[in-house]
Amino acid sequence: MLIIYPPLSKGCEPPAALPYLSAALTAHGHSCTICDMNIECLQHILHSTEGATDTWSSRAFKHLDNNLATLQDLDNYHNFDRYGRAVADINRVLEIAGMRLNLQLSLANYQDNEKSPLNSSDLRQAAKDFHANIFFPYFSEKLEELLQQEHHNHIGFSLSYLSQALCAFAMIGYLRVHHPDITIILGGGLVTTWLSKPGWHTPFADLVHHFVAGQGEKPLLRLLGTEQKMDHLRPSYAALRDNPYLAPGFILPYATSTGCFWKKCNFCPETSENNPYRQVPPTTTAADLMSLTKATKPILIHLLDNAISPSTLRALSEQPPGAPWYGFVRIDAHLADREFCRRLRASGCVMLKLGLESGDQKVLNSMNKGTDLRQASKVLENLHEAGIATYVYLLFGTPSETRKEAERTRSFVEKHHQAISFLNLAIFNLPISSDEIASLQVTDFYTGDLSMYRNFNHPLGWDRAEVRRYLHTTFKRSAKIAEILRKDPPIFTSNHAPFMK
C-alpha cells in the first residue's frame, strides 16, 4: 500500500498519521510506502518558479536558499526580525507562483480563486482537470516513480485540511485515468468531518473506493483482509526523517491519545462528531518517546492530543522523554500545583497550549468548559514562574457572549499579559453537526454542499461583523495585548513558537 499526505499545509514537521499507519500495516505483514507529498511539492515549486521584476520579489527569489537555511538554523529564531523576513520572502515566492495560475498560495494555504474545496462539484472538476494543478508536473512524475519501485494495489490519501482537498483530488483524478485498477482510499480529519455530516451521501463514489473515519489502522487492515492484532504500535519515522522540513531540526509528532477525555464542551466537533477517546497507557507513552527520541534525535516533540491527560503529564514529569516538548492541555487542578509545573519544565516542557476561550466565567459555564478563571489565573502564574511558555486560545462571538463579556476577556488578558506568551484569536464558527444548532436561527455559512459550519443569528445581537470590528478597533489596540500579538511567529504560529525566546 502507498499512503500519501497531499499538499498544502505547513511543511515544518512530518504528517503524524503516516508513521502510525505504516507501522500498523508493516507489523501485520503488509508492505507500505509513505510519502509526504506536501513538503516535496512545496520544495519543488519554490525551486522551479521563475523570478519577478519588482524589488521585493527579486530579493525573495535571489535569497531563497539562504532564507530556507535561515528556517533550519535555531539561532535565527532568536532574532525575530531575521526570522520574520525569511518567512515573508519564502512566502512571496509561493505567492508569485500562485498568482500565475489564479491561486492564493502560501506556506500554510492553497486557495483557488475559481474552485472551492467546499463544493463537491469543484473537487470533481479538480480531479478531471488534474493536469492544470500547479503541482501536477511534480506529483505525476513522483507517483509514477513510486509505482515503478513497487506495485501498489491500494493508495490512501490522508486528508486533514481544506487546503489539501483540491490537490488531493487532482492526484486522485490522475490515478483514476492512468492507473484505473488501483483502489483509492480517503481518510483523515477532514474526511471524518464529512462522514459525520447529517445525511451524508458521498458525491465521489466513482473516484474514491473507500472512505475511512477516525483512526485508520483497523479499517485499512480490514480492507487488506487482516484483523488488527496489536492495539498499540510505536510509529516509525524512518521514511520521513530526512525530509527538508521548514524547522531548525526534526520535530517528532506523537499522539498520547485520540479524541478528548473531557468531551463536554458545547459546539465542539469532538462532541458533535462523537469521536471516541482512546489513551495510550502513560507508561507506554513515556517508553515510546524515550525510544523515538534516541532513534530520531528530535529538536522538539509535538504532542498532538486535543488535551494531554493529567496521568500522561505525570508520567512525562517522572520519565522525561529526552527532548523539549509541547502540546495542548486543559486548565485543571494539576497545573495549579506550582511544584508540578516545575517538574514539567524539568522534564523538557517548553510550551503548553491552553484553550481558555473567554475571560468571563458565565460564558465559560455556558460552554460547559469546566474552567474556573481563578484557577486559570493560578495556572498562568505557575507556568510563567516555571519558565513554560503559554499559547492561549480565545474564542469570540459565542452565543452567550456580548461586548461586555468580551471586555472582561480583554481585562483578563491585560491582567495576565506577562504570563501569556502567545495569543490565538478566533471568531466562533457553528459546526453543522452541533447538537446546539436546534436552539439557534441558522442560515448558510458558506455556499457548498461540503460546508462544515452554519451561520446563525446571534441571540444577543453580537454578530460576526461586530465581533470582528471589536477585535480590530479595541482588543488588538490594547498596548499589553498588542505586545503579545507581535511575538507570534508569522504563518507558522504555534508550530514555531516553542523555538522563540
TORMARTOR-809308 format. One record per residue (C-alpha): residue number from 1; residue in three letters; x, y, z. Coordinates in Angstrom, 3 decimals. Example, Ala and Ser with C-alpha at 12.3 -4.5 7.8 and 13.67 -1.06 7.14 Angstrom:
2
R   num   residu          x          y          z
R     1      ALA     12.300     -4.500      7.800
R     2      SER     13.670     -1.060      7.140
//
This chain:
501
R   num   residu          x          y          z
R     1      MET      0.000      0.000      0.000
R     2      LEU      1.076      3.569     -0.743
R     3      ILE     -0.092      6.316      1.643
R     4      ILE      0.227      9.962      0.623
R     5      TYR     -0.056     13.229      2.513
R     6      PRO     -1.075     15.767     -0.138
R     7      PRO     -0.252     19.475     -0.377
R     8      LEU     -0.820     22.021      1.021
R     9      SER     -0.253     22.559      4.723
R    10      LYS      2.536     23.932      6.921
R    11      GLY      5.659     21.999      5.971
R    12      CYS      7.512     22.136      9.271
R    13      GLU      7.112     18.566     10.557
R    14      PRO      6.103     15.103      9.339
R    15      PRO      2.381     14.358      8.960
R    16      ALA      1.549     12.360     12.059
R    17      ALA     -0.832      9.791     10.582
R    18      LEU      1.591      8.235      8.100
R    19      PRO      4.136      6.822     10.599
R    20      TYR      1.295      5.223     12.593
R    21      LEU     -0.409      3.688      9.567
R    22      SER      2.893      2.431      8.191
R    23      ALA      3.834      0.801     11.497
R    24      ALA      0.468     -0.974     11.761
R    25      LEU      0.463     -2.302      8.199
R    26      THR      4.080     -3.450      8.344
R    27      ALA      3.614     -5.193     11.697
R    28      HIS      0.721     -7.166     10.217
R    29      GLY      2.695     -8.353      7.212
R    30      HIS      1.778     -5.766      4.580
R    31      SER      4.295     -3.723      2.647
R    32      CYS      3.712      0.004      2.997
R    33      THR      5.291      3.077      1.433
R    34      ILE      4.599      6.546      2.801
R    35      CYS      5.169      9.844      1.023
R    36      ASP      4.915     13.374      2.384
R    37      MET      3.938     14.915     -0.935
R    38      ASN      3.283     18.196      0.861
R    39      ILE      6.877     19.062      1.699
R    40      GLU      8.131     17.591     -1.583
R    41      CYS      5.715     19.679     -3.665
R    42      LEU      6.474     22.797     -1.635
R    43      GLN     10.199     22.416     -2.165
R    44      HIS      9.664     21.712     -5.861
R    45      ILE      7.501     24.775     -6.514
R    46      LEU      9.849     27.025     -4.571
R    47      HIS     12.811     25.950     -6.661
R    48      SER     11.077     25.762    -10.037
R    49      THR      9.271     29.119    -10.050
R    50      GLU     10.868     31.849    -12.142
R    51      GLY     11.618     35.260    -10.650
R    52      ALA      9.720     38.547    -10.821
R    53      THR     10.822     42.096    -11.527
R    54      ASP      9.645     44.129     -8.526
R    55      THR     12.208     44.798     -5.788
R    56      TRP     10.698     42.615     -3.053
R    57      SER     10.090     39.646     -5.318
R    58      SER     13.528     39.878     -6.891
R    59      ARG     15.095     39.832     -3.427
R    60      ALA     12.912     36.901     -2.377
R    61      PHE     13.942     34.791     -5.384
R    62      LYS     17.600     35.756     -5.121
R    63      HIS     17.883     34.796     -1.457
R    64      LEU     15.528     31.790     -1.453
R    65      ASP     18.126     29.187     -0.474
R    66      ASN     19.542     31.445      2.247
R    67      ASN     16.058     32.046      3.616
R    68      LEU     15.285     28.328      3.677
R    69      ALA     18.565     27.776      5.509
R    70      THR     17.546     30.502      7.973
R    71      LEU     14.479     28.489      8.995
R    72      GLN     16.668     25.433      9.510
R    73      ASP     19.011     27.178     11.968
R    74      LEU     17.790     27.564     15.558
R    75      ASP     19.899     30.672     16.216
R    76      ASN     17.793     32.616     13.726
R    77      TYR     14.623     32.000     15.756
R    78      HIS     16.152     34.158     18.488
R    79      ASN     16.278     37.120     16.087
R    80      PHE     12.620     37.792     15.311
R    81      ASP     13.283     40.314     12.539
R    82      ARG     15.594     37.935     10.677
R    83      TYR     13.174     35.052     11.114
R    84      GLY     10.157     37.106     10.029
R    85      ARG     11.955     38.420      6.951
R    86      ALA     12.906     34.890      5.868
R    87      VAL      9.321     33.647      6.257
R    88      ALA      7.911     36.623      4.363
R    89      ASP     10.373     36.217      1.485
R    90      ILE      9.820     32.473      1.127
R    91      ASN      6.093     33.096      1.206
R    92      ARG      6.498     35.742     -1.505
R    93      VAL      7.969     33.184     -3.888
R    94      LEU      4.897     30.986     -3.369
R    95      GLU      2.568     33.966     -3.847
R    96      ILE      4.178     34.752     -7.199
R    97      ALA      3.917     31.112     -8.276
R    98      GLY      0.237     31.033     -7.317
R    99      MET     -0.733     34.325     -8.973
R   100      ARG      0.251     32.962    -12.344
R   101      LEU     -2.436     30.260    -12.025
R   102      ASN     -5.048     32.383    -10.216
R   103      LEU     -4.218     30.818     -6.858
R   104      GLN     -3.659     32.335     -3.444
R   105      LEU     -0.698     30.205     -2.446
R   106      SER      1.198     30.466      0.833
R   107      LEU      3.264     28.388      3.237
R   108      ALA      0.038     27.466      5.041
R   109      ASN     -2.727     27.598      2.464
R   110      TYR     -3.855     26.704     -1.050
R   111      GLN     -6.812     28.736     -2.251
R   112      ASP     -8.093     28.503     -5.794
R   113      ASN     -9.953     31.638     -6.887
R   114      GLU    -12.105     29.542     -9.234
R   115      LYS    -12.702     26.341     -7.251
R   116      SER    -13.744     25.743     -3.647
R   117      PRO    -12.993     22.657     -1.527
R   118      LEU    -16.456     23.169     -0.007
R   119      ASN    -18.125     22.226     -3.303
R   120      SER    -18.080     18.574     -4.316
R   121      SER    -18.553     19.647     -7.945
R   122      ASP    -15.344     21.716     -7.736
R   123      LEU    -13.437     18.788     -6.224
R   124      ARG    -14.698     16.601     -9.037
R   125      GLN    -13.577     19.244    -11.533
R   126      ALA    -10.141     19.323     -9.878
R   127      ALA     -9.941     15.567    -10.442
R   128      LYS    -10.970     15.970    -14.082
R   129      ASP     -8.521     18.841    -14.696
R   130      PHE     -5.624     17.240    -12.804
R   131      HIS     -3.134     18.406    -15.419
R   132      ALA     -3.953     22.053    -14.562
R   133      ASN     -2.929     21.691    -10.906
R   134      ILE      0.176     23.710    -10.040
R   135      PHE      1.832     20.621     -8.558
R   136      PHE      0.961     18.303    -11.478
R   137      PRO      4.469     18.274    -13.032
R   138      TYR      5.909     17.050     -9.765
R   139      PHE      3.235     14.730     -8.383
R   140      SER      2.646     12.930    -11.687
R   141      GLU      6.336     12.114    -12.002
R   142      LYS      6.628     11.185     -8.314
R   143      LEU      3.598      8.895     -8.417
R   144      GLU      4.990      7.059    -11.416
R   145      GLU      8.347      6.708     -9.673
R   146      LEU      6.690      5.258     -6.551
R   147      LEU      4.567      2.869     -8.599
R   148      GLN      7.600      1.660    -10.553
R   149      GLN      9.516      0.962     -7.352
R   150      GLU      6.774     -1.287     -6.044
R   151      HIS      3.416     -2.415     -7.381
R   152      HIS      0.760     -0.884     -5.125
R   153      ASN     -2.801     -2.166     -5.410
R   154      HIS     -4.081      0.367     -2.875
R   155      ILE     -3.290      4.065     -2.495
R   156      GLY     -4.522      6.022      0.502
R   157      PHE     -4.672      9.779      0.964
R   158      SER     -4.528     11.335      4.421
R   159      LEU     -6.648     14.469      4.112
R   160      SER     -6.645     16.690      7.189
R   161      TYR     -7.295     20.233      5.970
R   162      LEU     -9.442     22.026      3.411
R   163      SER     -6.236     23.460      1.942
R   164      GLN     -5.278     19.926      0.829
R   165      ALA     -8.559     18.890     -0.770
R   166      LEU     -8.210     20.285     -4.299
R   167      CYS     -4.673     18.910     -4.681
R   168      ALA     -5.676     15.532     -3.259
R   169      PHE     -8.486     15.224     -5.800
R   170      ALA     -6.158     16.278     -8.615
R   171      MET     -3.912     13.353     -7.696
R   172      ILE     -6.913     11.032     -7.414
R   173      GLY     -8.064     12.137    -10.867
R   174      TYR     -4.629     11.415    -12.301
R   175      LEU     -4.602      7.929    -10.807
R   176      ARG     -8.120      7.104    -11.995
R   177      VAL     -7.070      7.924    -15.583
R   178      HIS     -3.578      6.418    -15.628
R   179      HIS     -3.978      3.586    -13.093
R   180      PRO     -7.709      2.751    -13.029
R   181      ASP     -7.194     -0.636    -11.347
R   182      ILE     -5.719      0.850     -8.174
R   183      THR     -8.057      1.061     -5.180
R   184      ILE     -8.305      4.616     -3.824
R   185      ILE     -8.873      5.158     -0.091
R   186      LEU     -9.545      8.529      1.522
R   187      GLY     -9.190      9.226      5.252
R   188      GLY     -8.042     11.874      7.713
R   189      GLY     -9.566     14.590      9.861
R   190      LEU    -11.425     16.381      7.057
R   191      VAL    -12.910     13.120      5.795
R   192      THR    -14.005     12.225      9.338
R   193      THR    -15.889     15.527      9.475
R   194      TRP    -17.527     14.882      6.094
R   195      LEU    -18.702     11.457      7.178
R   196      SER    -20.232     12.872     10.371
R   197      LYS    -22.417     15.349      8.466
R   198      PRO    -26.146     14.650      8.881
R   199      GLY    -27.452     12.778      5.860
R   200      TRP    -24.013     12.319      4.297
R   201      HIS    -24.117     10.707      0.857
R   202      THR    -20.792     10.546     -0.920
R   203      PRO    -20.598     12.514     -4.178
R   204      PHE    -17.307     10.787     -5.023
R   205      ALA    -18.297      7.151     -5.478
R   206      ASP    -16.736      6.980     -8.947
R   207      LEU    -13.451      8.473     -7.714
R   208      VAL    -12.896      7.017     -4.251
R   209      HIS    -13.494      3.372     -3.416
R   210      HIS    -13.383      3.599      0.382
R   211      PHE    -13.738      6.354      2.992
R   212      VAL    -12.243      5.950      6.456
R   213      ALA    -13.382      7.880      9.534
R   214      GLY    -11.228      8.325     12.618
R   215      GLN     -8.151      6.200     13.198
R   216      GLY     -7.293      4.374     10.025
R   217      GLU     -5.250      1.402     11.214
R   218      LYS     -8.080     -1.070     11.792
R   219      PRO    -10.151     -0.126      8.687
R   220      LEU     -7.089     -0.297      6.409
R   221      LEU     -6.101     -3.691      7.745
R   222      ARG     -9.611     -4.986      7.209
R   223      LEU     -9.585     -3.712      3.636
R   224      LEU     -6.431     -5.772      3.161
R   225      GLY     -8.083     -8.820      4.695
R   226      THR     -6.353     -8.697      8.090
R   227      GLU     -7.762     -8.222     11.572
R   228      GLN     -5.783     -5.917     13.841
R   229      LYS     -3.975     -7.992     16.468
R   230      MET     -1.905     -5.301     18.192
R   231      ASP     -3.692     -2.318     19.741
R   232      HIS     -0.614     -0.145     20.007
R   233      LEU      2.436      0.071     17.810
R   234      ARG      5.256      2.557     18.009
R   235      PRO      5.167      4.843     14.930
R   236      SER      8.079      4.726     12.518
R   237      TYR      9.559      7.950     11.121
R   238      ALA     12.472      6.428      9.202
R   239      ALA     10.972      7.248      5.786
R   240      LEU     10.327     10.885      6.738
R   241      ARG     13.260     11.661      8.991
R   242      ASP     15.447     13.285      6.325
R   243      ASN     12.832     15.385      4.530
R   244      PRO     13.767     19.099      4.245
R   245      TYR     11.157     20.401      6.661
R   246      LEU     10.983     24.117      7.421
R   247      ALA     12.213     23.882     11.000
R   248      PRO     15.560     24.053     12.814
R   249      GLY     15.662     20.290     13.251
R   250      PHE     13.447     17.220     13.206
R   251      ILE     10.121     17.748     15.004
R   252      LEU      8.649     14.485     16.306
R   253      PRO      4.831     14.370     16.265
R   254      TYR      3.288     11.867     18.674
R   255      ALA     -0.263     11.303     19.921
R   256      THR     -0.703     10.115     23.507
R   257      SER     -4.452      9.845     22.863
R   258      THR     -7.187     10.327     20.287
R   259      GLY    -10.458     12.079     20.952
R   260      CYS    -10.875     14.168     24.098
R   261      PHE    -11.094     12.954     27.689
R   262      TRP    -13.319     15.925     28.630
R   263      LYS    -15.662     15.873     25.598
R   264      LYS    -18.302     18.054     27.214
R   265      CYS    -17.754     21.442     25.581
R   266      ASN    -20.748     22.767     23.684
R   267      PHE    -20.199     23.315     19.953
R   268      CYS    -17.007     21.227     19.919
R   269      PRO    -16.517     18.886     16.921
R   270      GLU    -15.187     16.203     19.283
R   271      THR    -18.611     16.202     20.931
R   272      SER    -20.774     16.575     17.826
R   273      GLU    -18.793     14.007     15.820
R   274      ASN    -18.805     11.666     18.851
R   275      ASN    -15.193     10.687     18.376
R   276      PRO    -14.223      8.035     20.960
R   277      TYR    -11.470      8.762     23.468
R   278      ARG     -8.568      6.345     23.486
R   279      GLN     -5.472      6.893     25.603
R   280      VAL     -2.103      5.254     25.172
R   281      PRO     -1.109      3.985     28.639
R   282      PRO      1.113      6.714     30.131
R   283      THR      3.947      4.287     30.821
R   284      THR      3.820      3.221     27.167
R   285      THR      3.888      6.848     26.046
R   286      ALA      6.953      7.514     28.195
R   287      ALA      8.733      4.433     26.843
R   288      ASP      7.780      5.251     23.235
R   289      LEU      9.066      8.796     23.465
R   290      MET     12.337      7.779     25.067
R   291      SER     12.920      5.214     22.310
R   292      LEU     11.834      7.518     19.471
R   293      THR     13.985     10.328     20.823
R   294      LYS     17.046      8.084     20.737
R   295      ALA     16.236      6.953     17.200
R   296      THR     15.338     10.295     15.606
R   297      LYS     17.164     12.836     17.816
R   298      PRO     14.406     15.460     17.523
R   299      ILE     14.904     19.090     18.329
R   300      LEU     11.300     19.140     19.580
R   301      ILE      8.460     16.736     20.400
R   302      HIS      4.973     17.842     19.386
R   303      LEU      2.263     16.059     21.392
R   304      LEU     -0.812     16.110     19.179
R   305      ASP     -3.602     15.458     21.690
R   306      ASN     -6.712     17.590     21.920
R   307      ALA     -5.756     17.655     25.581
R   308      ILE     -2.879     15.749     27.202
R   309      SER     -4.292     13.862     30.186
R   310      PRO     -3.094     14.571     33.736
R   311      SER     -1.863     10.985     34.047
R   312      THR      0.298     11.369     30.929
R   313      LEU      1.681     14.670     32.184
R   314      ARG      2.633     12.965     35.442
R   315      ALA      4.331     10.150     33.543
R   316      LEU      6.351     12.616     31.475
R   317      SER      7.361     14.538     34.586
R   318      GLU      8.653     11.283     36.092
R   319      GLN     10.199      9.873     32.889
R   320      PRO     11.385     12.796     30.737
R   321      PRO     11.368     11.955     27.024
R   322      GLY     14.861     13.304     26.414
R   323      ALA     13.942     16.275     24.209
R   324      PRO     11.967     19.524     24.573
R   325      TRP      8.218     19.023     24.156
R   326      TYR      4.922     20.883     23.962
R   327      GLY      1.221     20.241     23.479
R   328      PHE     -2.368     21.175     24.333
R   329      VAL     -3.659     20.811     27.899
R   330      ARG     -6.826     21.618     29.807
R   331      ILE     -6.680     24.210     32.571
R   332      ASP     -7.014     21.823     35.507
R   333      ALA     -6.076     21.424     39.157
R   334      HIS     -2.820     19.597     38.416
R   335      LEU     -1.402     22.736     36.757
R   336      ALA     -2.482     24.792     39.759
R   337      ASP      0.265     22.936     41.654
R   338      ARG      3.383     25.100     41.336
R   339      GLU      5.781     22.261     42.083
R   340      PHE      4.172     20.067     39.438
R   341      CYS      4.694     22.817     36.845
R   342      ARG      8.349     22.985     37.831
R   343      ARG      8.671     19.235     37.332
R   344      LEU      7.088     19.554     33.889
R   345      ARG      9.641     22.182     32.946
R   346      ALA     12.467     19.979     34.235
R   347      SER     11.128     17.139     32.038
R   348      GLY     11.563     19.291     28.920
R   349      CYS      8.176     21.013     28.625
R   350      VAL      8.844     24.322     26.857
R   351      MET      5.307     25.416     25.954
R   352      LEU      1.702     24.494     26.709
R   353      LYS     -1.299     25.455     24.611
R   354      LEU     -4.341     26.443     26.676
R   355      GLY     -7.912     26.706     25.388
R   356      LEU     -9.048     29.470     27.723
R   357      GLU    -11.657     30.739     25.192
R   358      SER    -13.059     33.519     27.418
R   359      GLY    -12.212     35.681     30.395
R   360      ASP    -15.839     35.714     31.533
R   361      GLN    -16.964     32.942     33.888
R   362      LYS    -20.594     32.922     32.724
R   363      VAL    -19.502     32.441     29.116
R   364      LEU    -17.246     29.557     30.144
R   365      ASN    -20.068     27.960     32.140
R   366      SER    -22.487     28.296     29.211
R   367      MET    -19.966     26.488     27.006
R   368      ASN    -19.527     23.741     29.617
R   369      LYS    -15.769     24.293     29.503
R   370      GLY    -15.212     23.169     33.088
R   371      THR    -12.732     26.044     33.521
R   372      ASP    -12.560     28.227     36.614
R   373      LEU    -11.000     31.638     35.974
R   374      ARG     -9.440     31.828     39.440
R   375      GLN     -7.747     28.521     38.731
R   376      ALA     -6.753     29.746     35.258
R   377      SER     -5.010     32.741     36.856
R   378      LYS     -3.078     30.419     39.141
R   379      VAL     -2.133     28.114     36.248
R   380      LEU     -0.797     31.014     34.162
R   381      GLU      1.174     32.289     37.133
R   382      ASN      2.652     28.844     37.829
R   383      LEU      3.646     28.185     34.227
R   384      HIS      5.249     31.598     33.907
R   385      GLU      7.182     31.103     37.135
R   386      ALA      8.328     27.654     35.961
R   387      GLY      9.590     29.037     32.629
R   388      ILE      6.971     27.312     30.445
R   389      ALA      5.643     29.464     27.595
R   390      THR      1.880     29.647     27.107
R   391      TYR     -0.056     29.794     23.849
R   392      VAL     -3.538     30.937     24.881
R   393      TYR     -6.552     30.423     22.606
R   394      LEU     -9.512     32.822     22.802
R   395      LEU    -12.892     32.452     21.092
R   396      PHE    -15.157     35.434     20.467
R   397      GLY    -18.786     35.600     19.354
R   398      THR    -20.180     32.510     21.088
R   399      PRO    -23.969     32.593     21.618
R   400      SER    -23.714     33.681     25.277
R   401      GLU    -21.161     36.467     24.711
R   402      THR    -21.704     40.174     24.151
R   403      ARG    -19.268     43.065     24.018
R   404      LYS    -19.483     43.303     27.816
R   405      GLU    -18.183     39.751     28.241
R   406      ALA    -15.562     40.314     25.538
R   407      GLU    -14.332     43.315     27.528
R   408      ARG    -13.913     41.042     30.545
R   409      THR    -11.755     38.797     28.384
R   410      ARG     -9.672     41.819     27.413
R   411      SER     -9.258     42.761     31.085
R   412      PHE     -8.253     39.200     31.984
R   413      VAL     -5.588     39.100     29.264
R   414      GLU     -4.238     42.511     30.208
R   415      LYS     -4.036     41.490     33.858
R   416      HIS     -2.055     38.352     32.959
R   417      HIS     -0.129     39.702     29.981
R   418      GLN      3.262     38.863     31.460
R   419      ALA      2.268     35.195     31.827
R   420      ILE      0.771     34.888     28.318
R   421      SER      3.474     34.288     25.727
R   422      PHE      1.304     33.992     22.607
R   423      LEU     -2.344     34.523     21.686
R   424      ASN     -4.652     32.935     19.130
R   425      LEU     -7.804     34.956     18.467
R   426      ALA    -10.705     33.255     16.698
R   427      ILE    -14.306     34.104     15.857
R   428      PHE    -16.805     31.385     16.692
R   429      ASN    -17.997     29.076     13.907
R   430      LEU    -21.096     26.919     14.452
R   431      PRO    -20.372     23.285     13.440
R   432      ILE    -23.031     21.958     11.095
R   433      SER    -23.480     18.792     13.182
R   434      SER    -23.632     20.566     16.563
R   435      ASP    -26.428     19.449     18.890
R   436      GLU    -26.986     23.085     19.883
R   437      ILE    -27.907     24.080     16.331
R   438      ALA    -31.579     23.356     17.054
R   439      SER    -31.741     26.237     19.558
R   440      LEU    -30.463     28.866     17.106
R   441      GLN    -31.766     30.563     13.986
R   442      VAL    -29.349     29.372     11.317
R   443      THR    -28.530     30.186      7.714
R   444      ASP    -25.872     29.005      5.279
R   445      PHE    -22.335     29.953      6.316
R   446      TYR    -20.567     29.074      3.070
R   447      THR    -22.200     28.038     -0.165
R   448      GLY    -21.239     24.457     -0.881
R   449      ASP    -22.545     21.007     -0.077
R   450      LEU    -19.396     20.205      1.943
R   451      SER    -19.585     23.248      4.212
R   452      MET    -18.750     22.321      7.804
R   453      TYR    -20.375     25.309      9.517
R   454      ARG    -23.686     27.193      9.655
R   455      ASN    -24.234     30.884     10.174
R   456      PHE    -26.628     31.925     12.949
R   457      ASN    -28.453     34.975     14.171
R   458      HIS    -26.725     35.780     17.434
R   459      PRO    -29.386     35.648     20.173
R   460      LEU    -27.833     38.698     21.862
R   461      GLY    -27.077     40.679     18.704
R   462      TRP    -23.284     40.187     18.896
R   463      ASP    -22.873     39.256     15.229
R   464      ARG    -19.649     38.404     13.394
R   465      ALA    -19.221     41.863     11.893
R   466      GLU    -19.455     43.477     15.337
R   467      VAL    -17.049     40.931     16.816
R   468      ARG    -14.530     41.483     14.032
R   469      ARG    -14.790     45.252     14.435
R   470      TYR    -14.292     44.970     18.197
R   471      LEU    -11.182     42.837     17.794
R   472      HIS     -9.568     45.245     15.334
R   473      THR    -10.547     48.545     16.917
R   474      THR    -10.418     47.697     20.627
R   475      PHE     -8.988     44.349     21.657
R   476      LYS     -5.874     44.337     19.466
R   477      ARG     -5.187     48.006     20.186
R   478      SER     -4.581     47.369     23.849
R   479      ALA     -0.860     48.069     24.341
R   480      LYS     -0.347     44.985     26.501
R   481      ILE     -2.228     42.711     24.120
R   482      ALA     -0.543     44.159     21.037
R   483      GLU      2.819     43.361     22.603
R   484      ILE      1.825     39.686     22.905
R   485      LEU      0.455     39.523     19.349
R   486      ARG      3.661     40.958     17.880
R   487      LYS      5.594     37.945     19.167
R   488      ASP      3.522     35.387     17.252
R   489      PRO      5.586     33.670     14.524
R   490      PRO      4.062     34.665     11.166
R   491      ILE      2.316     31.851      9.258
R   492      PHE      3.798     29.010     11.362
R   493      THR      2.333     30.360     14.648
R   494      SER      2.269     27.662     17.377
R   495      ASN      4.385     25.226     15.327
R   496      HIS      7.414     27.514     15.585
R   497      ALA      6.530     29.316     18.820
R   498      PRO      8.427     26.831     21.077
R   499      PHE     11.678     27.917     19.368
R   500      MET     11.165     31.613     20.134
R   501      LYS     12.837     33.436     23.001
//
